[in-house]
Amino acid sequence: MEKKDFEAWLDNISITFLSLTDLQKNETLDHLISLSGAVQLRHLSNNLEILLKRDFLKLLPLELSFYLLKWLDPQTLLTCCLVSKQWNKVISACTEVWQTACKNLGWQIDDSVQDPLYWKKVYLKAILRMKQLKDHEAFETSSLIGHSARVYALYYKDGLLCTGSDDLSAKLWDVSTGQCIYGIQTHTCAAVKFDEQKLVTGSFDNTVACWEWSSGAKTQHFRGHTGAVFSVDYNDELDILVSGSADFTVKVWALSTGTCLNTLTGHTEWVTKVVLQKCKVKSLMHSPGDYILLSADKYEIKIWPIGREINCKCLKTLSVSEDRSISLQPSLHFDGKYIVCSSALGLYQWDFASYNILRVIKPPDFSNVSLLGFGEIFALLFDNRYLYIMDLRTEKLISRWPLPEYRKSKRGSSFLAGEMSWLNGLNGQNDMGLVFATSMPDHSIHLVLWKEH
């Protein structure tokens, strides 16, 4: 057929084909395919490949590609990265996708970092760490050996662990190396807290003492309690030290002089925990920046205003049971916004602005679980057998780690949490160092540490 005649025929056929129904078009194509030879079928196959498999990521504007990618889960995106170099480049460049993926895993997001490759790498690191947690393989253990009698007091700060013992000594350990940095002679320690220069100890001899690390000298002695001192806290800015005792009282001292400024009464059980903290919320009773003292016994938490004026009255008393049938666990969390403690009924979280209970978290089948640490994303808990990590967004336990037969203490001072920042969200940097420490019957200290990536 001549070219001119063929073109006229093709135009006529095209007009007729467009007027057909979809069913008639399909039948026409089927008939033409049945009449085609190998050359025509190969031509058809090659052209269909191009027509049907359009590379939409290559053809679409980048903004539309990012919008579509946001609907895919991270694992699918990682698979898509293997399609081609172009796909890998586009998918890896979608910052929001990887930030969201990290956030869903409980990772902290720094919006100022806009490098998409950084967030993709963070996500890959996060996937590995979360898999280790799920498989109960994220931690390792170690021991500190050096005391010759029971270790009753523990305090952790910035990679250093302080231990106080019945062997009349306190030791400061570098957790990363297991080396003892300082060892000084003290009294029997029931509570310890330290900074770079000094160590403050509460004792079974009913006193509080302040010691100098470098020389081991006692620089201050606080006398006045008539029972063992189970908890201490202090603030250099206020020049105040607070102590909780088995004599049912909390005493407020001048840190520099050792003078007792006030004795706070009202507890009817041993005061096993005192916490001195800045308030971060406003209410009718306090403002942001005010110093607040929390003191806890077996059944109650009392809230006191502490500042330049020492003569204070209790602002509020919190409890989980009006008839005192349920006791509180010794650990107490207060960050200036929320108060959290645990009991046999579960974890209780109070809003510090209103003192209302925000929620009660009841881990299934874990009536003896105690609180170690509480953050925005995770909580660290433990019982007689395991250390647990709970995702507070779902209130589900996501990991556990076996614990040895540690030395039991109703006061709770013989175990503590280590690094706490990761409870507000992991970031690939804060999942290192000490997770948990407890004293053992053989006078050693058992450590649970993050495994390195």
C-alpha positions, 0 to 999 in steps of 0.5 A: 500500500502506498504511503499516502493511501496507508495514512488515509486508511490509518486516519479512518481506522483511528476515527472508527476505533475511538468511537468504539466502546471499551469492550469493542476496543478490547475485541479489536486489539485481541483480533489484531494481536491474533493476526500479528507475527513475531516481529509485531509481537516483539514491537508491541512488548517493547512499547508496552514496557515503556508505556506501562512502567513509567518512572513516576519519581523521575517524572513528577516534581520533587514536592509531589514525590515527597508527598507520595512517599510519606504514605509508605512505611519506612521498610517499604521505602528502604526496599524502594531505595534498591530500585535505582540510583534515582529512586535512592537519591529521591527517597533519601532526600525526603527529610520529613519521611525519615524524621517521622519514621524516627519519631514513631520509633521513640527517637528525639527529633531535632528540627534544626538538622535538615540533612536528609541523609543524616536522618536516614542514617539515624533511622537505620541506627534506630531500627537496629537499636529497637530490634536489640531491645525487642530481642532483649539484646540491647544491654550487657552487664558488669560488676564493681568490686571493692566494698567489704560490707553491704552497699546500702547507698547509690547515686549516679551522675555524669558517668560516675557512680557513688556507693556508700557502705556499712564498711564505713566508706564511700567510693566514687567509680567511673562506670565506663572503666570500672575504676574506683576514682576516690575512696574515703572513710565515712560513717555508715551510709544510708544515702549519698549525693555528690558533685565535683568537690563534695559528697553528702551522706545520710547515715544510720547514725542519725546524722548527715555529713559533708565530705571533701573528695580530694582530702577525704575530710569531713567539712560539715556535720548535721546533727538533729535527727533521732532516726536513720537518715534515708535520703538527702538532697541539696542545692548550692544556689539556695545554700540548703540541704534537706534530709528525710529520716526514720524519725518521720521528719524532714529537716532543712539545713543551711548547707554551709554552716550545718545549722538546722533551719526548719523541721517539717512534720506531718509524716507518720512513717519513715521518710524514705525520699526527699527531692529538691527541684525547681517548679516548671509550671504555674498554679495558684500555689507556685510559679515557674522557678520556685523551689519545691521539696517533695518528701515521701513515706510509705503511704504519702507524698508531701509537697513543700515550698522551699526558698529564701523563706524557710518557714513553710507549710505543706502545700498538698499531700498525695496518696493512692489509697485513702485507707492506707491499704496500698503502699508506695514504692520507694522511688519517686520521680519529679521533674518540675511538671509531673510527679510519678510514683509506683504502687501495687495498683500501677504507676500514678502520674500527677499534674504538678500544676493542678495536683490532679491524677493524669493517668494510672498505668497498670502493666499487665500481670506485673503487680510488683513492678517498681518505678526507676525512671519516667520520661516523655517516651519511655519508662524504666521499671523492674521487679525481682526478676527483670528490668523492663522498658515501657513505651508510654505512648502505648503503655506496652512493655517493649523490652526486658533484661534478666536481673540477678538475686540482688539485695532487697531493700524496702527503702529502695536506696540499693538500686537506681537508674543510670542515664535518664535522658533517653527516657525522653526519646533515644537519639543515637547518642544517649543510648550509652553508659549505665542503665541500672545499678543494684547492690548484691549480697556479696557486697559488689555492685551489679551494673546493666549497661547499654551495648555499643552500636 
